[in-house]
Amino acid sequence: MKTNQLCLILIAACLTLTSQRAYAQCSPAPYDTWEYKESDQRAYQRVKERFTSELAFYDYPAVFRGLQKDLESSSRWTKTEPVYQKLDKAFSVLNERFTRFDHDLKTAENREAFLKSYETGLFQRLDFDYFEGKDFAVSSDDLQKLPQNQFEDFLYRAEIANCLLTDLKRPLLKENVQAIRNAERRWDLFMKDGMSQYPWEAAVNGWIIGGGSIEYPPTRQWIVAHPELGVEVSTHKFADMTAKEALLIEALGHVWYRWKDKNDPAEGLRWWGISAAATLRDDMGPGLGLVVHYGRLITAGITWHREVGQGGWFEKSPYVVFGIDLFRFAEDRVPRYQQKVKEALAAREKLF
């Protein structure tokens, strides 16, 4: 996944958290000196009731034009106060963005296009500071200097604007939350069910393939000098069939991963691979062959042994070899893999 796509996912997670918190503040008072009254015509429920028909058709431009008109006609301000002018500027900037978008917001596709094209976090506040980073930013100190009626009016209007924008973004926020949960599940499955990696393999894969993205683990993996406990079974004669322990070393190979359903990690992870391998036993010379993998359950292959004075490599019947992963539960994965898992888990924890 490209770097900018990864950044978008991380930003989406942060926006989800911030927006959900902002929505929770539609009723509680953000300041001890402000008594939020649900019966006030500037309160969230009263504003929604007033604009019921507009909101039913997602006519948010009309709603925010109406909110700005209410502010500009309010008798609580002389219109010369710097805080008033900054609040009015914030509404103007937001309404300008709605105006530049020349499609209605009735369809989910258009709403998604609008949210991806224009910043809508303007009314989100951080530590009681509004419009941070803008030339019309309002600090908590600015607000505390206002008379009580102007102080309350500002908070009602700014907070309700934030709540309405959160309503507009809610379907997309739900998708972002689900995307974070799916990312966590994919990485968890990859770490548990994928092929293990020794430290040197992790280093090689991190250098050649990379660490994947927060959304998807890597889709392939190199096998490099990977030792396993092996069992070789003779195929020379059925009556003389014997099984002997051996050290199985997968010298060089490759693994491919595929999700059964890319949109639903619960469906599971499939993977297969092949590698050139060698076996070492104490009762005969080394063996050479091929090993195939199909998920965690199947590691099998064939090897040939060449013993001194008994001809070439392929003159005798091959051995069937089965491998048991010695490092299945190792934690020495490439650091970038571990970091992606931590990011996914941290994003999930912040949402609850």
ROBAZA-25540 format. One record per atom (N, C-alpha, C): residue in one letter; x, y, z. Coordinates in steps of 0.05 Angstrom, whole numbers, plus 5000, padded with zeros to 4 digits. Atoms other than C-alpha are relative to their C-alpha. Layout:
residues N
AXYZ;...
END
This chain:
residues 352
M501749765000;M500050005000;M501850255000;K498449765002;K502650694983;K500050155027;T499749854975;T505051155039;T497750185006;N502249814996;N499551665028;N497549855008;Q502350154992;Q494251125034;Q500249925029;L499650074972;L497250895100;L499450245018;C500449764984;C497151615125;C497050065002;L502849955000;L489851675105;L498549825020;I501250184981;I488051065146;I500550105029;L499449914973;L491651335208;L498550265006;I501649764996;I488352015198;I497149945005;A502750074996;A481651685192;A499449905028;A500350104973;A482751335258;A499850235020;C499949774982;C484451995292;C497450164998;L502449865004;L478452335261;L497649865012;T502250164988;T473851775283;T499950055030;L499949964971;L476151835355;L499150285007;T500649734993;T475752595355;T497050064996;S502749945007;S468952615321;S498149875020;Q501750144981;Q465952095368;Q499950155027;R499949854975;R468252495428;R498550264997;A501549755004;A465553135398;A497049955001;Y502950065000;Y458752815388;Y499149965028;A500750054973;A458752595460;A499750265016;Q500149754986;Q459553325480;Q497650174991;C502349845008;C453053545447;C498150065023;S501749954976;S449453485514;S501550105024;P498649904976;P454553545570;P501350274995;A498849745002;A457254235585;A503049975000;P497150025001;P464554315564;P501450185020;Y498949824980;Y465454865616;Y498349995025;D501550014975;D463454865689;D498250255003;T501549754997;T460955575681;T497750034979;W502049995021;W456255395624;W497949795006;E502150194995;E449555065638;E498549954974;Y501250075026;Y447454705575;Y497049935005;K502950054997;K439854715568;K498949884974;E501150125024;E436554235520;E497650144990;S502449855009;S430454685517;S500850254985;D499149765015;D434655255488;D499849954970;Q500450035028;Q433155375415;Q502649964985;R497350045013;R440655345400;R501149725007;A499150274992;A441154645431;A499849814977;Y499850195022;Y442554045388;Y497349894991;Q502650125008;Q435653715390;Q498250214988;R501849795011;R432054385379;R500950084972;V499049935027;V436454545319;V499249784980;K500850225017;K435153855290;K497050014993;E502949985004;E427653945299;E499450234981;R500549775017;R427954615265;R500649944971;F499150075028;F431654335204;F499349714993;T500750285005;T428053665202;T499849944970;S500450065029;S426053715128;S502750024985;E497449975013;E432953955106;E501849765006;L498350224992;L436553415145;L499149744988;A501150245012;A431952885117;A501049954972;F498950025027;F434653035048;F503050074999;Y497149944999;Y441753165071;Y500750274988;D499449735010;D441253895053;D501550155022;Y498449874979;Y446754085101;Y500950284992;P499449725007;P448654695060;P497950205009;A502249824991;A441754995075;A500150035030;V499949994971;V442554815148;V502150195010;F497849834991;F449255155156;F499750294991;R500649725007;R447055765117;R498050125020;G501949914980;G441255805166;G501350065026;L498649954975;L445855745225;L501750254999;Q498549765003;Q450356295199;Q498250255001;K501949785000;K444356735187;K499050065028;D500849974972;D442056615258;D502150155016;L497849874986;L448856825284;L500150304993;E499749735009;E449057455242;E497650185008;S502449844991;S442057665265;S499750005030;S500250024971;S443357525339;S500450275013;S499749754985;S442358115386;S502049995022;R498050034978;R447557835434;R502750114993;W497449905009;W453158115392;W499750274987;T500049745014;T454958805368;T501349984972;K498750075025;K458658475309;K502850114998;T497249895000;T465158835328;T501849835017;E498350174983;E467558305377;E501749824983;P498250185015;P473657925351;P499149715001;V501050284998;V470757265376;V497749964981;Y502350035019;Y464257385338;Y501049994972;Q499049995027;Q468057565275;Q501449744992;K498750265006;K472156925280;K498049784997;L502050205003;L466056495291;L498550034974;D501349955026;D462556825232;D501849914977;K498150085021;K468856705191;K500049694997;A500050295001;A468755965209;A497549904985;F502450085015;F461555905184;F500350074971;S499649925028;S463456285121;S501849804985;V498250195012;V469255805107;V498649744994;L501550265004;L464855195117;L498050024978;N502049975020;N459255465075;N501250034972;E498649985026;E464155635020;E500749724989;R499450285008;R466254905019;R497649864989;F502550125010;F459054685012;F499350124973;T500749875025;T458155184956;T501849904977;R498250105021;R464354934918;R499349724991;F500850275007;F461454234918;F497450014985;D502349955017;D456654254859;D498249754997;H501950235001;H452953604875;H498550005026;D501550024975;D447453474925;D501149775017;L499050204981;L448853044986;L498049785006;K502150204995;K442852594979;K501149714998;T498950285004;T446951994955;T502449965017;A497750074984;A452051634997;A502650064985;E497649965016;E457051684940;E500850305000;N499449724999;N456552444938;N500950105027;R499149934973;R457152505013;R502849915005;E497250094997;E463352085012;E501950164984;A498249835017;A466252494955;A500450275013;F499649744986;F464953134994;F501849985023;L498450034976;L468052875058;L502949954993;K497250055009;K474252645020;K501250244987;S499049775015;S474853294982;S500450245018;Y499949764984;Y473753805037;Y500349935030;E499650034971;E476053865109;E497450085014;T502549944985;T470053825156;T500550005030;G499450004971;G473653825223;G500350285011;L499549724992;L473454585228;L499050065028;F501249944975;F468954595289;F500749815023;Q499050174978;Q472354045328;Q501950175017;R498349854982;R475654335389;R502049825014;L497950144985;L482054135425;L500650165024;D499349864975;D482954325498;D498550275001;F501649764999;F477354845491;F501050224982;D499249805021;D480855195433;D498649934974;Y501550045025;Y476855285369;Y501650104976;F498949925026;F479155325296;F503150025002;E497150004996;E486255165316;E501549994973;G498449995025;G491455315262;G498950184979;K501149815019;K486955815227;K500650295010;D499649734992;D487756565226;D497750115016;F502349924984;F480956605260;F499749825025;A500150184977;A482756135318;A499050155025;V501149894975;V479156245385;V501149835022;S498950144978;S482656055449;S498050005024;S501750004976;S479455875516;S500350265015;D499749744987;D482456525543;D498350214987;D501749815014;D478856915489;D497149975009;L502850054992;L472256585510;L499550095028;Q500549934972;Q473156695584;Q499850305004;K500249714998;K473757445572;K497350114991;L502649915010;L466857475541;L497950025022;P502350004982;P460457675577;P498649724999;Q501250264998;Q456457065599;Q498249934976;N501950065022;N451057135545;N501549954974;Q498550055025;Q456257175489;Q501649745003;F498650244994;F460356625521;F498349754994;E501850225004;E454356155521;E499249984971;D500950015028;D452156355451;D502249884982;F497850125016;F458956195422;F500149705003;L499850294995;L459155505455;L497649854987;Y502350145013;Y452055325433;Y500549974970;R499950005029;R453355515361;R502449834989;A497750155009;A460355215354;A499649705006;E500350284993;E458654565390;E497849874983;I502150125017;I452154455351;I500949974971;A498950045027;A455754575286;A501749754998;N498350245000;N460754045305;N498349755001;C501750244999;C455153555323;C498749944974;L501350055026;L451653655257;L502049904979;L498050105018;L458053555219;L500749705006;T499650284992;T459152915259;T497849824989;D502250165012;D452252675237;D500549954971;L499550035029;L454152805165;L502249794995;K497850185004;K460552405174;K499549725011;R500450254985;R457551845215;R500249744983;P499750255016;P456751315159;P502949944993;L497250045007;L463951435137;L501749935025;L498650064976;L466351415209;L499749705007;K500550284994;K463150735218;K501749824982;E498350155018;E466850485157;E502950015010;N497349984990;N473350745187;N500549835024;V499850174976;V472050405253;V500249704992;Q499950285009;Q470649745217;Q502649944986;A497550045013;A476849835175;A502349955020;I498050044979;I481049895238;I499849735013;R500450264987;R477949285269;R500949774981;N499250205019;N479048885205;N503149994998;A497149995001;A486349115204;A501249855023;E499050154976;E487348855274;E499749704996;R500550295004;R484248185256;R501949884979;R498250115021;R488448105193;R502849965012;W497350034989;W494948235230;W500149795022;D500150214980;D492847785287;D500149724987;L500050265015;L491447215238;L502749954987;F497450025013;F497847355200;F502249915020;M498050074980;M502047315264;M499649725011;K500650264988;K498546695289;K500149774980;D500450225020;D497246295225;D502050004978;G498149995022;G502646525177;G502549845007;M497650154996;M509346185169;M501950165018;S498249864982;S514246355225;S502550094986;Q497549905011;Q520646735212;Q502150025022;Y497849964982;Y527246695246;Y501050284997;P499149725002;P530747355260;P501350074974;W498749935025;W535047315197;W498050014977;E502149995021;E528847165155;E498450255002;A501449754996;A525247745186;A501550244989;A498449785011;A531048205168;A500050004970;V500150025030;V531247955096;V497350094989;N502649925010;N523748025087;N499550305005;G500449714995;G523748715119;G501550174979;W498449855019;W529148935071;W498949974971;I500950055028;I526448615007;I497050074996;I502849985004;I518948615017;I498850245015;G501149794983;G517649115073;G498149895020;G501650094977;G512949095132;G497050014995;G502849985006;G506249145096;G498950275009;S501349754992;S501249685116;S498449955025;I501650054976;I496949795177;I497449854992;E502550145008;E491049525136;E500549714992;Y499550275010;Y494248915103;Y502949925006;P497350114998;P500148475122;P501249944972;P498950075026;P505048285067;P498649764987;T501350215015;T502447825013;T501949784992;R498150215006;R508847425006;R502350015020;Q497950024980;Q514947215045;Q502249814990;W497750175008;W521946935032;W500649815023;I499050194981;I524446305067;I503049984996;V497150005002;V531846325082;V501249845023;A498650164980;A535745785119;A498249955024;H502150044979;H529545585159;H500249715010;P499850284989;P530944965204;P497449915012;E502450124988;E525344495224;E500749725009;L499850284993;L524643825257;L498749844977;G501050155023;G523743325200;G499749705007;V500350304999;V521442605193;V500149904971;E499750125026;E523742225132;E498949724999;V501250275003;V519941615107;V501149884974;S498950135023;S523241125060;S497749904981;T502050095020;T519440954995;T501149774984;H498750215016;H524140404971;H498249754999;K501850235000;K519739814992;K497950055022;F502149964980;F513039845027;F500549845025;A499550174977;A514939265071;A502250105018;D497749904985;D521439605092;D499750295007;M500449724995;M518240285103;M500950075028;T499149914974;T521740645160;T499850315001;A500149714995;A521241345190;A502350075018;K497749914984;K527341705216;K499950305004;E499849714995;E528242375249;E502350124985;A497949865015;A532242885211;A499750305006;L500049715000;L534043615213;L499450104972;L500849895026;L530343945156;L500750294999;I499349725004;I533244595131;I499050094973;E501049885024;E529344995080;E501950224992;A497949815007;A535045345045;A499050264988;L501149765013;L531245825000;L497349934988;G502650055010;G523945874985;G498350255001;H501949775001;H517846324978;H497249915009;V502750054990;V510946375010;V498250224988;W502049815009;W504746704981;W497549985018;Y502449994983;Y498846935023;Y497650114985;R502549905013;R491647035002;R497749995021;W502449994982;W485547255042;W497749874986;K502450135012;K479346835030;K498050214992;D501749775006;D475447485032;D501450255009;K498449764993;K479248145030;K498550195018;N501649824984;N473448515062;N499349895027;D500850134974;D472248015118;D502249815008;P497850174992;P478447745152;P499249765016;A501050234985;A474147285193;A499949744983;E500150235018;E473846835132;E502749845000;G497550144997;G481146665144;G502150074979;L497649955017;L488046675112;L501049744988;R498850235013;R490746185062;R502850074991;W497349965010;W497946095044;W501349744991;W498550235010;W502545625006;W502850104992;G497349935007;G509845604990;G501649764991;I498250215009;I515645204962;I502850085005;S497249934995;S522945164979;S501849774994;A497950205003;A529344804963;A501049935028;A499450094973;A531244385024;A502249795001;A498050214994;A536543945055;A499349875026;T500450144975;T536043415108;T502649885010;L497650114987;L541343185157;L499149785019;R500550224983;R541242505190;R502649885010;D497650124989;D546142125234;D500749734989;D499550285010;D545541465196;D500550004970;M499349995029;M546841705124;M500850284993;G499149735009;G549342285083;G497650194997;P502149805003;P545442925072;P498249954976;G501950035021;G539242945029;G499350274988;L500949765014;L536943464978;L497349964987;G502650045013;G530043594952;G498350265001;L501949785000;L523844034952;L497949965022;V502150014980;V518844205006;V497850204992;V502349835005;V511844494997;V498550055026;H501649934977;H507444845047;H497150064990;Y502749915004;Y499944915049;Y498850065027;G500949924974;G498045315110;G501849885022;R498550104977;R500345105179;R499949695001;L500450294996;L497944385171;L501849834983;I498550175019;I502044145112;I502850114994;T497249945008;T509644165106;T501149734992;A499250275010;A511843585062;A501650044975;G498549995024;G516643435007;G501449734995;I498450245007;I521442934976;I502950075000;T497149965000;T528942854984;T501449754990;W498450225009;W534342434954;W502750005016;H497450024986;H540542184990;H502049864982;R497850125015;R547142024958;R502149905020;E498150114982;E551441554997;E502649934985;V497450055012;V558841464984;V500249724989;G499750265012;G560140904935;G497549874990;Q502650125008;Q552740794918;Q498750154978;G501149885024;G551841184854;G499250295004;G500849725000;G548641864838;G497750065019;W502149904983;W543442274874;W497349864995;F502750085006;F537342014838;F499849704993;E500050285007;E539141274831;E498349845020;K501650144980;K535541074895;K497350145003;S502749884996;S528141194912;S500250235019;P500049764983;P526741864944;P498749945028;Y501350014974;Y524641975015;Y497850215001;V502149794995;V518242325035;V500750125027;V499349874975;V519742845088;V497750185009;F502049844988;F514943185135;F501450195020;G498749814983;G516743815173;G498250105023;I501349894977;I514844075242;I501450265007;D498749744996;D516044815253;D500950045028;L498949964974;L520644925311;L499750285011;F500149724993;F519645675312;F497350124996;R502749915007;R512145715303;R499150235017;F501049804982;F510846145363;F502050225007;A498049814994;A516946575359;A498950294996;E500949725001;E516147325369;E501950184985;D497949845013;D522347545331;D499350074972;R500849915026;R518547835273;R501450264994;V498949755007;V521048415234;V498750235016;P501249794983;P520049045277;P497850154986;R502249865013;R515749365224;R497449855001;Y502550164996;Y510848785229;Y498950065027;Q500949964972;Q510448875304;Q498850285003;Q501049724998;Q509449625296;Q497250024988;K502649985012;K503549535249;K497949885018;V501950124982;V500149065298;V499450195023;K500449824978;K501249555355;K498350244992;E501649775009;E498350125314;E497149934997;A502850095003;A492149725297;A498749965027;L501150054973;L491149515369;L499550265015;A500349744987;A492250225395;A497750154989;A502249865012;A487350515346;A497349885010;R502450124991;R482150015368;R499450075029;E500449954972;E483250135442;E499050295005;K500849734996;K482350885434;K497050054993;L502849965008;L475450785404;L498049905021;F501850124980;F472550435465;F500650115028;
END
